Amino acid sequence: MSSNASKVIDQMKKVNGKSSSQSIFKGLKYSGYNNSLLQNWVTRAGITKKITPHCCRNTFSAIPYDKYKDVSALMKILGHKDISTTQRYLAKFLKNIDVDVDPLPEFDLAF
């Protein structure tokens, strides 16, 4: 596990106690009302896509994976008990990896 991932996990433990699955934002409840507040902020920012707190969590999981490719560290950061849960978070990101790689130019390596 990278030292940065360890630092994030340690910081989460300081904020949340021993469990990394507790809420980071104390008192913030998941609700349709909060989703509508978030969507209002997103719309005011000029973003036309529907965004929910879950979208934020998916993005949060994709960014460190893209940089470090460390699924086990990400599993700990997200507080998952099973790696398959973390893999589901990454499924959409990994599905699009072919699209991102296809535009690369062809090289004549003269082999």
C-alpha positions in Angstrom: 0.0 0.0 0.0 1.3 3.5 -0.8 2.3 5.8 1.9 -0.3 8.3 0.8 -3.0 5.7 1.0 -1.8 4.8 4.6 -2.0 8.5 5.5 -5.6 8.8 4.2 -6.6 5.7 6.2 -4.9 7.0 9.4 -6.6 10.4 9.0 -10.0 8.7 8.5 -9.4 6.7 11.7 -8.6 9.9 13.6 -11.8 11.6 12.3 -14.1 8.5 12.6 -12.6 6.4 15.3 -11.6 2.8 14.4 -14.2 2.4 11.7 -13.5 4.0 8.4 -17.1 3.3 7.3 -18.6 6.1 9.5 -19.7 9.3 7.9 -17.0 11.9 7.3 -19.6 14.7 7.4 -21.2 14.3 10.8 -24.9 15.0 10.8 -25.3 14.9 7.1 -28.1 12.6 6.3 -28.8 11.0 2.9 -32.1 12.3 1.7 -33.9 13.5 -1.4 -33.8 17.0 0.0 -30.0 16.9 0.3 -29.7 15.4 -3.2 -31.8 18.3 -4.5 -29.5 20.8 -2.7 -26.4 19.2 -4.3 -28.1 19.1 -7.7 -28.9 22.9 -7.4 -25.2 23.6 -6.7 -24.2 21.4 -9.6 -26.6 23.2 -11.9 -25.5 26.6 -10.8 -21.9 25.6 -11.5 -23.0 24.9 -15.1 -22.8 21.2 -15.0 -25.7 19.5 -16.8 -25.2 16.0 -15.6 -27.3 14.6 -12.7 -24.9 14.3 -9.7 -25.6 12.5 -6.4 -23.4 11.9 -3.3 -22.9 8.4 -4.7 -21.4 9.9 -7.9 -19.0 11.7 -5.7 -18.0 8.5 -4.0 -17.5 6.8 -7.4 -15.3 9.6 -8.6 -13.4 9.5 -5.3 -12.7 5.8 -5.9 -11.7 6.2 -9.5 -9.1 9.0 -9.1 -6.7 7.2 -6.7 -7.2 3.9 -8.6 -6.2 5.7 -11.8 -3.0 7.0 -10.1 -1.9 4.0 -8.0 -3.8 0.9 -9.3 -4.0 -0.4 -5.7 -7.5 -2.0 -5.2 -6.7 -3.3 -1.7 -5.7 0.2 -0.4 -8.8 1.7 -2.0 -10.9 -1.0 -0.4 -9.6 0.1 3.0 -10.1 3.8 2.2 -13.7 3.2 1.2 -14.3 1.0 4.3 -15.3 -2.1 2.2 -15.0 -5.5 3.8 -15.0 -7.4 0.5 -12.8 -6.5 -2.5 -15.7 -7.3 -4.8 -17.6 -4.3 -3.5 -14.6 -2.1 -4.4 -14.4 -3.7 -7.8 -18.0 -2.8 -8.5 -17.2 0.9 -7.8 -14.4 0.6 -10.4 -16.4 -1.3 -13.0 -17.6 1.8 -14.9 -14.1 3.3 -14.8 -12.5 0.1 -16.0 -15.2 -0.4 -18.7 -14.2 2.9 -20.3 -10.5 2.2 -20.2 -10.6 0.7 -23.7 -12.2 3.9 -25.0 -9.4 5.9 -23.4 -6.7 3.7 -24.8 -8.0 3.3 -28.4 -7.2 6.9 -29.5 -3.5 6.2 -28.9 -1.5 6.4 -32.2 -0.1 3.3 -33.9 3.6 3.0 -33.8 5.8 1.0 -36.3 8.1 -0.7 -33.9 10.0 -2.5 -36.7 10.0 -5.9 -35.0 
